[in-house]
Amino acid sequence: MKMKQFLALAATLTMAFSITACGSSNKTAEEPAPSNNNAESTTPAENNNSEAGAEALQPEEGASLVVWESKEERAFTDEIAKQFTAKYNIPVKIEEVAPTDQVTKLSQDGPSGLAADVVIFPHDNLGRAVEAGLLLANDAFKDETVKNNTEASIQGVTYDGTLYGYPRAAETYALYYNKSLVKEAPKSFDDVIAFGKTFTDNAKKKYAIMWETGNMYFNYPFIATTGGYIYGKNGTDKDDIGINSESALESMKTYVQLKEILPVKSGDINPDIKRSLFNAGDVAMDINGPWELGGYKKALGDNLGIAPIPSIGGKPAISFSGIKAWYVNSFTKYPNAAQLFAEFASTKDAQLLLNEKVGSIPTNKEALESDQIKNDPYISAFAEQTKNSQPMPSIPEMGNVWSPVNAALPEIWDNNVDPKQALDKAAQQIKDLNNGATK
């Protein structure tokens, strides 16, 4: 379902899909007690690293907050809001709004004072929100946020050199595999191809591996692993398009080779078909995100394995990642209280609570090293892949990328069009769209 949200966003050329497309995730930051002698500092979401920022930032008299959260992750936010209220005596009301809808709703309701004080959305919507003047910068907790979270997550919630977000979770995809069919996760796509030559049987609809071959989100490893990219300067330079660079074309060689063991048209591969085949044991491996984890565990039980995506050209595969983060509404009546909540709900302990409640992948570096994450064979595999992931560009022009590339990939996969020819055409289309959108 999340993937469908993502594709819908891409199709309308709004901010790139939420990895997005990917589920909603929260994190929780810890706050030092205010000067109030009655304040307790024993809640699970507390962290001494927040002391300096929180002591400098006192909540407004009579503050109360509204927070937007997804229905799927409400259990976490209910708990973290309870902890925050116990600490600061600030009431928190939670309203359910899908993260992929929040920037649009904030742009409509923010200026009139009807929007939430604290919102959560995938980072690929950040450029649109900043350009519209909807967010306050993360100033008071900037040092703690940068120090405590992964570089990729900080990059994801930073726009035009300014940190806006309070990261709480990362999302990417990895390699699911059926242990009854694949004894050991393949290290490289060369290994995948070798296995596929013994397993794939198109007449019987049995395939070694399957993924959405026409969807750029899942095919980013075949662009980026050997040095390709969407936009230059860490996704900020719309005039430097790297999908058709020599480095990208090097990774695309592996993409083309995989057609031999997956002789299926890209239009005939969708989440429902793939899920059915994998659950039935007719697909041995699937490149997919954590939103499939619950169903796959139920179907395969102990035979389910997850591993990082196989290497390409001898290099660890680079996937797209989406960063979920809290943001503070620039129109809030209680900016101090809102910032305190965003920090409180994104610390190490808050992110571990989020993982416990909904299975999210932390961005906090200490949380990633915790036994809770390392001892979970599924989440740890996704966490390992996030180390070799790149956040989707958050500039508004990312919306111009999806359709051209999603048209080029089926040309290559289905019609044997030369990758350079197809990607040169896509790059030109992106350039034209960018120039047409220039103010």
N, C-alpha and C positions, 0 to 999 in steps of 0.2 A: 504494500500500500504506500509505503514511503517512497518507493521508486516511482510510483505513479504520480505522486505529488511533484516529485523532481522533474519528471518528464513534462508535466503540465506547465511548470514554470519555464522550463527550457523552451517549450514550444511557443509560448507567448513572448519569448525573448525578454522576460523580466529577469530579475537577478537570477543568476545561475542556480540550478536546482539545489536543494538543500541536502546535500549529502547526504550532502547531504542527503537531500532525498532521504536522508537517513534520519532515523528516529530522533526523538527529542531527548536531550540530556541536560542535567543540571549539575552544578557543583556548588559547594558550600564553603564559604570562607569564614574564618574564625575571627572573632573580634575581641579585643581586650575590654575589660569591664570599664564602664564610664566612671566618673568620679563619684557617682552615687554609691554610698556605702552599702546599700542593700543589694547591689548588683552581684551576681554570682559569676564565676568564671570557670565553671566546671562542665559546661555543656560539651558534648562530643565534638561539636564543630569548632572548637576554639584552637587557636594556634598562636604561639608567642610571636611569630613573625608579623602578626597584624597589630601588635601592641602600639607601635609608634604611630601608625596611621590612624588607628581608632581613637587614641587618646587626643590626637590633634583635631579630630572631627567629632563634635558632639551633636547628638540629634536635636532637632528643633523642638521647642516646647509644644506639647500637644500633638506631636506628629502621629499620623497613621498612614499605612501604606496599602496600595493595591498592587498585586503581582500577577502577571499573566504567565500561565503554564499550560503545557499540553495535558490532555486527559491521561495519556499513557504514563506520564511521570509525576502525576499529581501526588502519589503516595510519598514521594521524596519531599516535595515542596511543603506538603502539610506538616511533615515532621520537622523540617528545618525552620519553617515559620514559627512553629511552637517553641522551638529552642530560642529563636531570635526574640520572640515576645517575652519569654521568661527572663532573658538577659537584660533587655532594654526597656521593657514595659511599653513597647510600641505595637499596637494591634496591626495584624496583617490579614488582609482579605485576598483570597486567591480566586481568580477568574480563569476559566478554561478557554484558551485561544490557541489554535494550532500555530506552532512556531513559524511555519512558512507563510502564515497570514499576518503576522504581527507587525511587520514594517508598514504594510498597506493600511492596517487598522490604526497604527500609531500616527501615520501621516494625516489620517482623517480626523481622529479624535484627540490627538495631542494638543493642538493649538487651542481647542475649546475647553481643555482641562478635564476631558472625559476618559482619557487613556490611563493605563496603569503607570505607576511610578517606576517599576522595574519590569523589564521585558526580557524575553529569551528568544533568540532566533539563530539560524545557521549563518556562519560568517560570510557566505557569499552574497548576503543581502546588505552587508555593512556599508558598501559604497553608496548605495541608494539612500540609506538612512542618514548618512553623514551629509551627503549633498543636499538633502532636504532640511538639514538643521535640526534633526530630531533627537540627538544624543548629547549627553554630557561626556567629556573626556574622563578617563580613569586617571585622575591626578593624585588624589590623596593616597592611593594604594599602588601607585605605579611601580615603585621599587620592589615591593613584595610580590606583586603579580609577575613581573618579569623574572625575578629570581626563582620563584617557586614552580613555574610552569615550563613546559617544553618550548623550544624555539619555534617549532611549527605552529603551536597554538598561539603564541604571542604574535607571530607574523600574521596569523589569520584574523586576529581581532584588532590589528593596527591598520589605520588607513591614512595615507598621505603623511606618514611619519608620526601620527598621533595615536596613542593607545586609548581605545574606547571600551573594550570589553573586559569582562572578568571570566576567563575561560573555566568551563566546568567539565567538559567531556569532548573526546575526539571520536570520529567515526571514519572508518575506512573499510575496505573489503579484504578478504584473504581467501585461501584455498581450503574449501571443505573437501574431505575425501572419505570414502567408504573403506574402512579397514579390512572388511571381508574381501574386498576386491583389490585394494592397493595396500600392500603390507607396510610400506614405508612411504612417507610423503616425498615426492620427487623434489630434488634440489634445483633442477634447471628445467627449462622447457624442452631441452634436448632429451631429458629423461622422460618427460611427458609424451613426446612424440614417439620415442622408442616403445613405451608401454602401449600407446595408442595403436601402433601397428599390430599388436597382438590381441587387442581387446575390441577396438571399434568394428562394428558390423552393421553397416547402414541398412541392410535388408531386414535385420532384426531390431532396428532402432536402438542399438546399444552403442554407447559412445564413451570414450575414455575421459573426455572433459567437455564441459559446456559452459559457456558464458554468453552474455548478450553482445554478440560480435558487431552489432551495428550501433552500439551506444558508447559515446566517447568516454563517459564516466568510467566504465569498466575497462576500456581499452587505453586509458592513459599510460599504463606501463609500456605499451608498444610505441609510445611517442617519447616518453621522458627518461626511460631507464638508461639509454646511452647518450643522453644529453639534450634531447628535444624539450620543448616547453610550449606553453600557450602564449603568454606575454612575457617579455623580458623584465629585468630588474625586479625579480621576485613577484611577477604577476602585476606590476604597476605600470608598465610602459605599453600602451595600446598600439604604438607604432612599430614595436618590435615583435613580430609574429613568428613563432618558432616551430609550428606544427609541420612545416615542410622543409626544415633544415636538414643538412646532411646527417646530423646526429639523430634526428627523429627517424629518418629513412632507414638508418641502421637497425633500430629496434623493430621497424615495420617488417623487416625481412623475416623475423620470427613469427609475426602475425600471419604472414602469407604462408609460411611453412605449415602452420597449424591447420590450414584448410584440409590437408591430406587426411587428418584423423577426425575432422569434424565436417563431413560433407553435407552440411545443412545450410539452407538459405538463411540469411540473417533475419528475415521477416518471419521465419518459422521458429525462432527462438524467443520466447518471452518468459517472464517469471513463473507463470502458471505451468507451462509445459516443462520447463526445466525442473521445477520443484517436484512435479509428478514423476518424472523420469529418475531423478536422484533418489527420491524416497523409495521407489520401486527397485532400485539397484541396477537400473539400465544406464545410468550415468555414474561413472566412478568418481569423478571430481567436478566440483562446481566452484567458480569464482563468484563470491557473493558477500553480502554484508551481514552484520550482527542481527539484523531484523529477522533473518531466517533461522537463527540459532534455536529458538524454542521448538519450532516445528520439526527441524532436522533431528534434534535430540530425541524428540518423541518418536520419530519414525525409525531411527537407526540405533538408538540407545548407545551401548558401549562400542558399537562399530563406527561411531562418528569420530572423525579426527579433523583438526584444523591446523593449518600450517601457514607460514608466510608464502606469498606468491612466488613461484619458481623464478630463478634468475634468468636474465636475458643478456646474452653477449658476455657472460661471465660476471655480470654486475647484479647486485640485489635489485629486485624489481621495485620501481617507484610507483606507488598508487596515489590516487587523489585522496585527500582527507577533507572532512568537514569539521569545523570547530563550533560546538555549541557554547554560547557564553551569555552571561547576564549583561544587560546594558541599562543605563539610567536615562529615563525620559528627560529631555532638556526642559520640558514644561512642568515638571513636578513642582509641587508646592513645598516639598520636603527633601531637598537635594542631599542634605547631610544624612538623614535617616535612610534614604534610598541607597546611597553609596555604602553605608554601613551594612545594609542587607545584602547588596550584591557581593561585597567582600565576604561577609559571614557565610553566604551560601555557595562559596567557591573554594574554600580551603581544602587542605589534604583530607581532613576527617569528613568534611561535607561530601567530597568526591567519592570517598570510600562508602559513605552512606548511600549515595546515588547508585554506585555499583551494586551494593547489596540489594537495593530496592528494585532496580530495573536492568542490571547487567551492563552498565555503561563502561566506557574505557576512560580512565582518568587522564587529565593533562598535567596534573601535579606530579612533579618528578619523584617525590618521596612516596606518593601513593602508588605510582607505577612499580616501585621497588618493594612494596609491602608484600607480606606473605599472602594476604587476601587476594592480590592480583596474581602474583607469581605461582601460587598453588592452584589456580584455576586453569586447567589445560586449554580451555576455549578462549577465555578473555585474554590470557597471556599471549596467545597466538596473534590475536588482533592487536594487542598492545605492541608486540614485536614488529608487526607490519607498519604500525603508525610511525615507528622510528625511521622507516624508509618511505614516508609519505610526504606529499607536498600539498599544502592547503590550496583549494581552488582560489583563483584570483577573485578579489572582492570588488574590483572596479566595476562601474556600471556596464562597461563594454564587454564584460564576460557574457552578458546576455546575447551578444552577437555571434558567439562561437559555436553554440550547440548545434543549430540547424545546419550550417555548412559542413561541419565535421561529421555529424550524424547522417548526412547525405553522402559524403565521400567514402565512409567506411563500407557501406553495402556495395558501392561501386567496385571497391577493391575485392571484397569478400565474395560477392555473388557473380560479378561480371568480369573478374580478372583484369580490371583496369590497373595500369601501372600506378603504384603508390605515389610516386612523385607527381604524376599528372593529376591524380585525384586531389592530392593535398595542396598542390599549387593552386588549383581552382578554388578549393576551400579557403585558402589563405587570402586570395584576392577578394573573395566574397566578404570575408570578415573585414578586410581593409576598407572595402566600399561601404559596408554598413557603419563602421566606425567613423568614417569621414562624413557620411550622411547624417550622423547623429551629433557631429561636432557643433557646439554652441557658437 
